[in-house]
Amino acid sequence: MKRIIFSTLTICLCSVLPNAQAQIPPALKKQISSAAAKEYTYLDKLYKYLHAHPELSFMEKNTGARIADELQKAGFAVTKNFGGYGVVGVLKNGDGPVILVRADMDGLPVKEETGLPYASTVVSKDAEGNEVSVMHACGHDVHMSVLVGTARVLAGMRDKWQGTLVFVGQPAEEKGGGAIAMLKAGLYEKFPRPHYALGLHASAALPAGSVGTCEGPALANVDMLDIVIHGSGGHGAYPHTTKDPIVLAAQTIMALQTIVSRELSPREAAVVTVGSIHGGTKHNIIPDDVTLQLTLRSYTDEAREKTVAAIRRITRGLAVAAGIPEEAHPEIIFRDTFVPVTYNDPELTRSLHAVFAAQIGAENTHTVAPVMAGEDFSQYGRQEPKIPISIFWLGTVDPQTYARAKAKGLELPSLHSSKFAPAPELTIKTGVAAMSAAAVSLLKTNK
């Protein structure tokens, strides 16, 4: 997930929408809230352990083992090391719908600067062999704690619902490859195929105690790509004897800015960002090559395809204009795994919004705008035949800190920040109550 600024997450209060699925018996709602609060003493220790022991993408060996152990203790039949270090827990409880609940498990190469007594001091080698500090800077420790808490709550009230729960601890969300790895390993074939898939994500722009929903496109298509621009280097004092790739790279960067502003409809949201430029070694040497690193964001497949096609056309056209021979035209190299748009099924999301409003209060249940961050939770809804999915935002900011920031127009530490520090108790209690209620609302309830 990428950075989300306090001012960019649009919030408005919504009324409860009438929906048959949202009608959880009042006594059951009260039981869920009570159970979520009661579980916190246990979950506080788990959260602080997970926070202090993060692991990088596709390296979640100990984290996966811990989540597997926790689900097993809750009564789930558990499969470990699935699609990497992924975990699948299944709890069957009579006839009824199958509900998948997913939490991602990986940390980020960020050095924690929160000053918390349980702050991460982990240093690990990344996939390239570099030593990096590791932190749960995107809230995945919260996600796992809520997953375990929800498992414990629902397992403790099996007399109140019927159906099957499939709880997933997913690796490598930050690299965009964990969900597809588990699906390719047979998640929907080797385990009960869900009727619905649910997820949540920590929000650095909502107060703890609240949640946010978004119907339709909620998070974006994400591509990471390199453009390698070739030239013919030489002495900086004799540029006329070279084909300068640095000048060509500068022209390319500026030309790419016209894609969103002039080639896509003003109604179509998209991003083309050049985040890195690498080229050259010395003041007076014109290099042979320059590499640009880009991220692309969009909400539709059509916008993505138009953007990629425009990048190919522009880079080739500028190379032709510079006199670069065809065999040395720019290379476009896609990196990591493409993360498709996360499309929250509108009917399911509307139903969950009503459930959350009933469970934690309408004043704590918000509608939020889509963001240009990416989430591979999207993959769970793209497998044929497609199933409805919905991911919601879970507020993490201490309410007093949130109120001060809002009053003064201050920016809060974002996701991926070294200073991102959720308020754990209210966050986790709310997350467990909301996710438990969401699952129960989709199961067959025993009134």
C-alpha positions in Angstrom: 0.0 0.0 0.0 1.1 3.5 -0.7 0.9 6.7 1.2 -2.5 8.1 2.1 -2.7 11.8 3.3 -5.1 12.9 6.0 -6.7 15.5 3.7 -7.2 13.1 0.7 -9.6 10.6 2.4 -13.0 12.2 1.9 -15.4 11.4 4.7 -19.1 11.8 5.1 -21.6 10.3 7.5 -24.1 7.9 6.1 -27.5 6.6 7.3 -28.2 3.0 7.8 -29.4 1.3 4.6 -32.2 -1.2 5.1 -31.0 -4.7 4.0 -32.2 -8.1 4.9 -28.6 -9.4 5.4 -27.9 -6.6 7.9 -30.5 -7.7 10.4 -28.4 -9.3 13.1 -30.5 -10.0 16.2 -29.9 -7.3 18.8 -28.8 -9.9 21.4 -26.2 -11.2 19.0 -24.8 -7.7 18.3 -24.4 -7.2 22.0 -22.7 -10.6 22.4 -20.3 -9.7 19.6 -19.3 -6.3 21.2 -18.9 -8.0 24.6 -16.8 -10.8 23.1 -14.6 -8.4 21.1 -13.9 -6.4 24.3 -13.2 -9.5 26.3 -10.7 -10.8 23.8 -8.5 -7.7 23.9 -6.3 -8.7 26.8 -5.2 -11.7 24.7 -5.0 -9.8 21.5 -2.9 -6.9 23.0 -0.1 -9.4 23.6 -0.4 -10.9 20.2 -0.4 -7.5 18.5 2.7 -6.3 20.3 4.5 -9.5 19.5 3.6 -9.2 15.8 4.5 -5.5 15.8 7.9 -6.2 17.3 8.7 -9.1 15.0 7.9 -8.1 11.4 9.1 -10.1 8.4 9.5 -9.0 4.7 7.3 -10.2 1.8 7.7 -13.9 1.0 9.8 -14.3 4.2 6.9 -14.6 6.7 8.0 -18.0 8.1 7.6 -17.2 11.8 4.6 -14.9 11.3 2.8 -17.6 9.3 3.6 -20.2 12.0 2.2 -17.9 14.7 -1.0 -17.2 12.9 -1.4 -20.9 12.1 -1.0 -21.7 15.7 -3.5 -19.0 16.8 -6.2 -20.2 14.3 -5.6 -23.8 15.4 -6.1 -22.8 19.1 -9.4 -21.2 18.0 -10.6 -24.5 16.6 -9.9 -24.1 12.9 -8.4 -26.9 10.8 -5.2 -25.3 9.6 -3.0 -25.7 6.5 0.5 -24.0 6.7 2.9 -22.9 4.1 0.3 -22.5 1.4 1.3 -20.4 -1.6 4.6 -19.5 0.2 4.1 -19.0 4.0 0.4 -18.5 3.6 -2.0 -19.9 6.2 -5.6 -21.2 5.6 -7.9 -22.0 8.5 -11.3 -23.6 8.0 -14.1 -23.8 10.5 -17.1 -25.8 9.4 -20.3 -25.3 11.4 -23.2 -26.9 9.6 -24.9 -26.0 6.3 -24.7 -22.4 5.2 -22.7 -19.9 3.2 -18.9 -20.0 3.0 -17.2 -16.7 4.1 -13.5 -16.0 3.4 -11.8 -13.4 5.7 -8.3 -12.4 4.7 -5.4 -10.6 6.5 -2.0 -9.9 5.0 1.1 -10.7 7.0 4.2 -9.0 5.6 6.1 -6.0 6.9 8.0 -3.2 5.0 11.7 -2.2 4.7 11.3 0.8 7.0 13.2 1.7 10.2 10.6 2.4 12.9 10.8 5.8 14.6 7.6 5.7 16.7 9.4 5.5 20.1 6.9 2.8 21.3 8.2 0.4 23.9 7.3 -2.5 21.6 8.8 -0.9 18.5 10.5 -3.1 15.9 14.3 -3.3 16.0 14.4 -6.1 13.4 17.1 -5.9 10.7 16.8 -8.5 7.9 18.2 -9.2 4.4 15.9 -8.4 1.6 15.5 -10.4 -1.6 18.5 -8.7 -3.1 20.7 -9.5 -0.1 20.7 -5.9 1.3 20.4 -5.4 5.1 17.3 -3.4 5.9 15.3 -2.5 8.9 11.8 -3.9 9.0 8.6 -2.5 10.4 4.8 -3.1 10.2 4.4 0.4 8.7 1.2 -0.5 6.8 -0.8 -2.0 9.7 -0.6 -5.6 8.8 0.0 -6.4 12.5 -3.4 -4.9 13.1 -5.0 -6.9 10.3 -3.6 -10.2 11.8 -4.7 -9.4 15.3 -8.2 -8.6 14.1 -8.2 -11.9 12.1 -7.3 -13.9 15.1 -9.7 -12.0 17.4 -12.6 -12.5 14.9 -11.7 -16.2 14.7 -11.9 -16.5 18.5 -15.1 -14.6 18.7 -17.0 -16.5 16.0 -15.6 -19.9 17.3 -17.0 -19.0 20.7 -20.5 -18.5 19.4 -21.0 -21.4 17.1 -24.5 -21.9 18.4 -25.5 -18.6 16.9 -24.6 -19.2 13.2 -24.3 -21.9 10.5 -21.9 -22.1 7.6 -18.2 -22.3 6.9 -15.4 -19.8 7.7 -12.2 -19.8 5.6 -9.6 -17.5 7.3 -6.5 -16.6 5.3 -3.2 -15.3 6.5 -1.7 -14.0 3.2 2.0 -13.4 2.4 3.5 -10.7 0.3 0.7 -8.1 -0.2 3.4 -5.4 -0.3 4.9 -7.0 -3.4 1.5 -7.6 -5.0 2.1 -11.4 -5.4 0.8 -13.1 -2.3 -2.9 -13.4 -3.2 -2.3 -14.7 -6.7 0.3 -17.2 -5.3 -2.3 -18.6 -2.9 -5.0 -18.7 -5.6 -2.6 -20.4 -8.1 -1.8 -23.0 -5.4 -5.5 -23.9 -5.3 -7.1 -21.8 -2.6 -10.5 -22.0 -4.2 -10.1 -25.6 -5.3 -8.5 -27.3 -2.2 -10.7 -25.5 0.3 -14.4 -24.6 0.4 -15.0 -21.9 -2.3 -16.4 -18.8 -0.7 -19.6 -17.1 -1.5 -18.1 -13.8 -0.3 -14.6 -12.5 0.6 -14.0 -9.9 3.2 -11.0 -7.8 4.2 -10.0 -4.7 6.1 -7.1 -2.3 6.0 -5.8 0.0 8.6 -6.4 3.7 7.8 -4.0 6.4 8.9 -6.7 9.0 8.1 -9.7 7.8 10.3 -10.0 7.9 14.0 -9.8 4.6 16.0 -13.3 3.4 16.8 -14.6 4.1 13.3 -14.7 2.3 9.9 -15.0 3.5 6.3 -16.6 1.8 3.3 -16.4 2.5 -0.4 -18.6 1.0 -3.1 -17.2 0.1 -6.5 -13.5 0.9 -7.3 -11.9 1.4 -3.9 -8.2 1.0 -4.7 -6.4 1.3 -8.0 -4.7 -0.7 -10.7 -0.9 -0.6 -9.9 1.9 -1.1 -12.3 5.6 -0.7 -11.6 7.8 -0.3 -14.7 11.3 0.7 -15.9 12.0 2.6 -19.0 15.6 2.1 -20.2 16.6 4.9 -22.5 19.6 4.2 -24.7 21.9 6.7 -26.3 25.5 7.0 -27.3 27.8 8.4 -24.7 30.9 10.5 -24.8 32.7 13.6 -23.5 30.5 16.2 -22.0 32.5 18.9 -23.9 31.6 17.3 -27.2 27.8 16.7 -27.0 27.5 16.9 -30.8 29.4 13.6 -31.1 26.9 11.8 -28.8 23.2 10.9 -28.6 22.5 12.2 -25.1 20.2 9.9 -23.1 19.9 12.3 -20.3 18.4 15.0 -22.5 16.1 12.3 -24.1 15.1 11.2 -20.6 14.2 14.7 -19.6 12.1 15.1 -22.7 10.4 11.8 -22.0 9.5 12.7 -18.4 7.9 15.9 -19.5 6.0 14.2 -22.4 4.7 11.5 -20.1 2.9 14.2 -18.1 0.6 14.8 -21.1 -0.9 11.3 -20.9 -3.3 12.0 -18.0 -3.9 15.6 -18.8 -4.4 15.3 -22.6 -5.1 11.7 -23.5 -7.5 10.5 -20.8 -10.9 11.9 -20.2 -11.0 14.5 -17.4 -13.5 12.2 -15.7 -11.0 9.4 -15.7 -8.6 9.3 -12.7 -5.1 8.1 -13.3 -1.5 8.7 -12.3 1.8 8.5 -14.2 4.6 9.2 -11.7 8.4 9.0 -12.5 9.8 8.2 -9.1 13.4 7.6 -9.9 16.1 8.5 -12.5 19.4 6.7 -12.8 22.1 7.7 -15.2 25.6 8.9 -15.5 28.7 8.7 -13.3 30.5 12.1 -13.6 30.0 15.7 -14.4 31.7 15.7 -17.8 30.6 12.3 -19.1 27.5 11.7 -21.2 26.4 8.1 -20.4 25.1 5.5 -22.8 21.9 4.8 -20.8 19.4 6.3 -18.4 16.8 4.3 -16.5 13.5 5.8 -15.3 11.3 4.0 -12.7 7.6 4.7 -12.9 4.4 3.8 -11.1 1.1 3.8 -12.9 -2.3 4.0 -11.2 -5.9 3.8 -12.6 -9.4 2.6 -11.8 -10.3 0.9 -15.1 -8.7 -1.6 -17.4 -9.3 0.7 -20.3 -7.4 3.6 -18.7 -4.5 1.3 -17.8 -4.3 0.0 -21.4 -4.5 3.6 -22.9 -1.7 4.7 -20.5 0.6 1.9 -21.3 0.0 2.3 -25.0 0.8 6.0 -24.8 4.0 5.4 -22.9 5.2 3.0 -25.6 4.3 5.4 -28.4 5.8 8.5 -26.7 9.1 6.8 -25.8 9.5 5.4 -29.3 8.5 8.7 -31.0 11.1 10.7 -29.0 13.8 8.2 -29.7 13.0 8.4 -33.4 13.1 12.3 -33.2 16.5 12.1 -31.5 17.9 9.9 -34.2 18.2 6.7 -32.1 18.4 3.6 -34.3 15.5 1.2 -34.0 17.6 -1.5 -32.3 18.4 0.9 -29.5 14.9 2.2 -29.0 13.8 2.4 -25.3 13.0 -0.8 -23.4 9.9 -0.9 -21.2 10.2 -3.5 -18.4 7.3 -4.3 -16.1 8.4 -5.1 -12.5 6.8 -7.1 -9.7 3.2 -8.3 -10.1 0.5 -6.2 -11.6 -2.1 -5.4 -8.9 -5.6 -5.0 -10.4 -8.2 -2.5 -9.2 -10.0 -3.5 -6.0 -13.7 -3.5 -6.9 -15.9 -3.6 -3.9 -19.2 -5.2 -4.8 -21.7 -2.4 -4.3 -24.6 -4.5 -2.9 -22.3 -6.4 -0.5 -20.6 -3.2 0.6 -23.9 -1.4 1.1 -25.1 -4.3 3.3 -21.8 -4.3 5.3 -22.1 -0.5 5.8 -25.5 -1.1 7.4 -24.1 -3.9 9.6 -21.3 -1.6 10.8 -23.6 1.2 11.5 -25.8 -1.1 13.6 -22.8 -2.7 15.4 -20.5 0.2 16.2 -22.8 3.2 15.5 -23.8 5.2 12.5 -21.7 8.1 13.7 -18.6 5.8 13.5 -19.5 4.4 10.0 -18.3 6.6 7.1 -18.3 6.5 3.4 -14.8 7.3 2.0 -13.5 8.2 -1.4 -11.5 5.7 -3.5 -7.7 6.1 -3.2 -4.8 5.5 -5.7 -3.2 2.9 -3.4 -3.1 -0.7 -4.5 -4.3 -3.9 -2.8 -3.9 -7.5 -4.1 -7.1 -8.4 -2.1 -8.6 -7.5 -5.5 -7.5 -10.9 -6.8 -10.0 -12.8 -4.7 -12.8 -11.3 -6.7 -11.3 -11.8 -10.2 -11.3 -15.6 -10.3 -14.0 -17.2 -12.5 -16.7 -17.6 -11.6 -16.3 -14.3 -9.8 -17.5 -13.8 -6.2 -18.5 -10.5 -4.4 -15.7 -9.0 -2.4 -15.4 -6.0 -0.1 -12.6 -4.5 1.9 -13.2 -1.7 4.4 -11.0 0.8 6.2 -10.4 0.5 9.9 -9.6 3.8 11.7 -6.3 3.7 13.7 -5.6 7.2 14.8 -6.0 8.1 18.5 -9.3 10.1 18.5 -7.8 13.1 20.4 -4.8 13.2 18.0 -7.2 13.0 15.1 -9.4 15.9 16.4 -6.3 18.1 17.0 -5.0 17.4 13.5 -8.4 18.1 11.9 -8.8 21.4 13.8 -5.3 22.6 12.9 -5.1 21.3 9.4 -2.1 19.1 10.3 -0.9 16.1 8.3 -1.0 12.8 10.2 1.8 10.2 9.8 0.7 8.1 6.7 0.8 4.5 6.0 4.4 3.5 5.2 5.7 6.2 7.5 8.3 5.3 10.0 6.2 7.1 12.6 2.9 5.3 11.9 1.6 4.1 15.2 -2.0 2.8 15.6 -3.9 3.3 18.8 -4.1 -0.5 19.4 -6.9 -1.1 21.9 -9.8 0.9 20.3 -8.6 -0.1 16.8 -8.5 -3.8 17.4 -11.7 -3.9 19.5 -13.5 -2.1 16.7 -12.0 -4.2 14.0 -12.9 -7.5 15.7 -16.5 -6.3 16.4 -17.0 -5.0 12.8 -15.5 -8.0 11.1 -17.3 -10.5 13.3 -20.6 -8.7 12.6 -19.8 -8.6 8.9 -19.2 -12.4 8.8 -22.3 -13.2 10.9 -24.5 -11.0 8.7 -23.6 -13.2 5.7 -23.9 -16.6 7.5 -27.1 -18.3 8.5 -28.0 -17.1 12.0 -29.7 -19.0 14.7 -32.1 -16.5 16.3 
